[in-house]
Amino acid sequence: MNLNDGLIQEGFTKILGSITNVKIIQILNQLCTESQKNNNLARDACYGCFFRANSQSSGYPSLLGMASCADRYLNTTDYYHCQIYLRNATNNINSKSSPAILYCTFLECVRQVNKDALIRECLKEAIRDRLAGYICSITEMQLSQIFVNTTACILAKTRCGAQNPITGGLQEDEITNKLHIPIMNAILVNSEYDINIVQMPFGNGQFLDDCAKYRKLEQAGWPGVKC
């Protein structure tokens, strides 16, 4: 067992029974995996730092600890703007600041970076599959197929991989496995034109995530279209 695996097991042991915290640990693990890429020592140190910060008293102590970790490990990475947000937020804390909202906004920033990376990767794969590099000769039929393939790629990778590429969550679902219920994912575009992966039939992810209540799930509109 490497250090990273040990930290994960330690985390599960300390917070046994709190599924919401497990989900937070998973996305922090994903954050360190993606930001540190090929440096295993830095990845493990990053995760250890965020895990310790997340284990502190809820509220400002945890926020300040996470800001320190972000400064240390997210600078010059794709998560740089998330680091800047957290640093500015903790430097300007006042009586009206909500630690929970600041905390969840940082985690949503991380999720957004992961979603953007997934969309780019799936789009590249769909283009390679359909056009083999001949982007200038694209036809309308190929364009529609690229959209279909990109969507299929996003849904498959968030449903079937060992880990969810957006949240870092393990894909095994104890409830659906026991009941032999197939898991289906759908894409929801909210009013801010951000995609959200909605799991059916239970939609259990939204209830097990502490930050879900802050997400906007009102569906996007479109000019000239009225519901």
C-alpha positions as CSV (number, residue, x, y, z in Angstrom):
1,M,0.0,0.0,0.0
2,N,1.4,3.4,-1.0
3,L,1.1,6.5,1.1
4,N,-1.9,7.7,-0.9
5,D,-3.8,4.5,-0.3
6,G,-2.9,4.7,3.4
7,L,-4.2,8.2,3.7
8,I,-7.5,7.2,2.0
9,Q,-8.0,4.3,4.4
10,E,-7.1,6.5,7.4
11,G,-9.7,9.0,6.2
12,F,-12.4,6.4,5.8
13,T,-11.6,5.0,9.3
14,K,-11.8,8.4,11.0
15,I,-15.1,9.5,9.4
16,L,-16.8,6.1,9.2
17,G,-20.5,6.7,8.8
18,S,-20.2,10.1,7.2
19,I,-20.8,9.6,3.5
20,T,-20.7,13.3,2.8
21,N,-17.2,13.6,4.2
22,V,-16.1,10.5,2.1
23,K,-17.3,12.4,-1.0
24,I,-15.3,15.5,0.0
25,I,-12.2,13.3,0.5
26,Q,-12.6,11.8,-2.9
27,I,-12.8,15.1,-4.7
28,L,-9.7,16.3,-2.8
29,N,-7.9,13.2,-3.8
30,Q,-8.9,13.8,-7.4
31,L,-7.7,17.4,-7.1
32,C,-4.3,16.3,-6.0
33,T,-4.1,13.5,-8.6
34,E,-4.9,15.8,-11.5
35,S,-2.9,18.8,-10.3
36,Q,0.3,16.9,-9.5
37,K,0.1,14.5,-12.4
38,N,3.3,12.5,-12.7
39,N,4.8,13.4,-9.3
40,N,3.7,10.7,-6.9
41,L,5.4,12.2,-3.9
42,A,3.9,15.6,-4.5
43,R,0.5,14.1,-5.1
44,D,0.6,12.2,-1.7
45,A,1.9,15.3,0.1
46,C,-0.9,17.4,-1.5
47,Y,-3.6,14.9,-0.4
48,G,-2.2,14.7,3.1
49,C,-2.2,18.5,3.4
50,F,-5.8,18.9,2.2
51,F,-6.9,15.9,4.3
52,R,-5.5,17.4,7.5
53,A,-7.0,20.8,6.7
54,N,-10.4,19.2,6.0
55,S,-10.1,17.3,9.3
56,Q,-9.8,20.5,11.4
57,S,-12.7,22.2,13.1
58,S,-15.3,23.2,10.6
59,G,-15.4,26.8,9.6
60,Y,-12.6,29.2,9.3
61,P,-9.8,26.9,10.7
62,S,-10.5,24.4,7.9
63,L,-10.8,27.1,5.3
64,L,-7.4,28.7,6.3
65,G,-5.8,25.3,6.2
66,M,-7.1,24.5,2.8
67,A,-6.1,27.9,1.5
68,S,-2.5,27.2,2.7
69,C,-2.6,23.8,0.9
70,A,-3.9,25.5,-2.3
71,D,-1.1,28.1,-2.2
72,R,1.4,25.3,-1.9
73,Y,0.1,22.8,-4.4
74,L,-2.2,24.5,-7.0
75,N,0.0,27.4,-8.1
76,T,0.7,27.1,-11.9
77,T,-1.8,24.3,-12.3
78,D,-5.2,24.3,-14.0
79,Y,-6.7,24.9,-10.6
80,Y,-4.8,28.2,-10.2
81,H,-7.9,30.4,-10.3
82,C,-9.5,28.2,-7.6
83,Q,-6.4,28.8,-5.4
84,I,-6.8,32.6,-6.0
85,Y,-10.4,32.5,-5.1
86,L,-9.7,30.7,-1.8
87,R,-6.8,33.0,-0.9
88,N,-8.9,36.1,-1.6
89,A,-11.9,34.7,0.3
90,T,-9.9,33.9,3.4
91,N,-8.0,37.2,3.3
92,N,-11.3,39.1,3.3
93,I,-13.4,37.2,5.8
94,N,-16.0,39.3,7.6
95,S,-19.0,38.7,9.8
96,K,-21.2,38.2,6.7
97,S,-19.0,35.5,5.2
98,S,-20.4,32.0,5.3
99,P,-17.6,29.4,5.7
100,A,-19.8,26.7,4.2
101,I,-20.5,28.8,1.1
102,L,-16.8,29.7,0.7
103,Y,-15.8,26.1,1.2
104,C,-18.4,24.8,-1.3
105,T,-17.5,27.5,-3.9
106,F,-13.9,26.4,-3.8
107,L,-15.0,22.7,-4.3
108,E,-17.3,23.7,-7.1
109,C,-14.4,25.5,-8.8
110,V,-12.5,22.3,-8.6
111,R,-15.4,20.3,-10.1
112,Q,-15.7,22.9,-12.9
113,V,-12.0,22.5,-13.9
114,N,-12.6,18.7,-13.9
115,K,-15.7,19.1,-16.1
116,D,-13.9,21.3,-18.6
117,A,-11.1,18.9,-18.8
118,L,-13.5,16.0,-19.4
119,I,-15.4,17.9,-22.1
120,R,-12.1,18.8,-23.9
121,E,-10.9,15.2,-23.8
122,C,-14.1,13.8,-25.1
123,L,-14.4,16.4,-27.8
124,K,-10.8,15.5,-28.9
125,E,-11.6,11.8,-28.9
126,A,-14.8,12.3,-30.9
127,I,-13.0,14.5,-33.5
128,R,-10.2,11.9,-33.8
129,D,-12.7,9.1,-34.2
130,R,-14.8,10.8,-36.9
131,L,-12.4,13.0,-38.8
132,A,-8.9,11.7,-38.3
133,G,-7.5,15.2,-38.3
134,Y,-9.4,16.6,-41.3
135,I,-11.3,19.3,-39.4
136,C,-11.5,21.6,-42.4
137,S,-13.6,19.1,-44.4
138,I,-16.2,18.6,-41.8
139,T,-19.8,17.9,-43.0
140,E,-23.0,18.6,-41.3
141,M,-23.6,14.9,-40.7
142,Q,-20.1,14.6,-39.1
143,L,-20.7,17.6,-37.0
144,S,-23.9,16.1,-35.5
145,Q,-22.1,12.8,-34.9
146,I,-19.3,14.6,-33.1
147,F,-21.9,16.0,-30.8
148,V,-23.4,12.6,-30.2
149,N,-20.1,10.9,-29.6
150,T,-18.9,13.7,-27.3
151,T,-22.0,13.4,-25.2
152,A,-21.7,9.6,-25.1
153,C,-18.1,9.9,-24.0
154,I,-18.9,12.3,-21.2
155,L,-21.7,10.1,-19.9
156,A,-19.7,6.9,-20.2
157,K,-16.6,8.2,-18.4
158,T,-18.7,9.6,-15.5
159,R,-20.6,6.3,-15.3
160,C,-18.2,3.5,-16.0
161,G,-14.7,4.4,-15.0
162,A,-13.1,3.2,-11.8
163,Q,-13.4,6.8,-10.5
164,N,-15.7,9.6,-11.6
165,P,-13.4,12.0,-13.5
166,I,-15.3,15.1,-12.1
167,T,-15.8,14.2,-8.5
168,G,-13.1,11.5,-7.9
169,G,-15.8,9.3,-6.4
170,L,-15.6,5.6,-6.6
171,Q,-18.1,4.2,-9.1
172,E,-19.3,1.3,-7.0
173,D,-22.8,2.0,-5.7
174,E,-23.7,-0.4,-2.9
175,I,-27.5,0.2,-3.0
176,T,-27.9,-0.2,-6.8
177,N,-25.5,-3.2,-6.8
178,K,-27.6,-5.0,-4.1
179,L,-30.9,-4.2,-5.9
180,H,-29.4,-4.9,-9.3
181,I,-30.7,-1.6,-10.6
182,P,-28.8,-0.3,-13.7
183,I,-27.2,3.1,-13.2
184,M,-28.0,5.8,-15.8
185,N,-26.5,9.2,-16.2
186,A,-28.0,12.2,-17.9
187,I,-26.6,15.7,-18.6
188,L,-28.4,18.7,-17.2
189,V,-27.4,22.2,-18.3
190,N,-28.3,24.7,-15.7
191,S,-29.2,28.4,-16.0
192,E,-25.6,29.4,-15.9
193,Y,-24.8,27.0,-18.9
194,D,-22.8,24.7,-16.7
195,I,-23.3,21.0,-17.2
196,N,-24.2,18.7,-14.4
197,I,-24.2,14.9,-14.5
198,V,-27.4,13.7,-12.9
199,Q,-27.4,10.0,-11.8
200,M,-30.7,8.0,-12.0
201,P,-32.8,6.3,-10.8
202,F,-32.1,7.6,-7.3
203,G,-30.2,10.8,-8.0
204,N,-28.4,9.8,-4.7
205,G,-25.3,11.9,-5.5
206,Q,-27.1,15.2,-4.9
207,F,-28.3,14.0,-1.4
208,L,-24.9,12.7,-0.3
209,D,-22.9,15.8,-1.2
210,D,-22.7,18.5,1.4
211,C,-22.4,21.2,-1.3
212,A,-25.2,20.0,-3.5
213,K,-27.7,22.5,-1.9
214,Y,-25.7,25.4,-3.2
215,R,-25.7,24.2,-6.9
216,K,-28.1,25.7,-9.4
217,L,-30.2,23.0,-11.0
218,E,-32.6,25.3,-12.8
219,Q,-32.5,24.3,-16.5
220,A,-31.0,26.5,-19.1
221,G,-33.2,28.4,-21.5
222,W,-32.5,29.5,-25.1
223,P,-33.3,32.6,-27.0
224,G,-36.6,32.4,-28.9
225,V,-37.8,29.3,-26.9
226,K,-40.4,29.5,-24.2
227,C,-41.5,26.7,-21.9
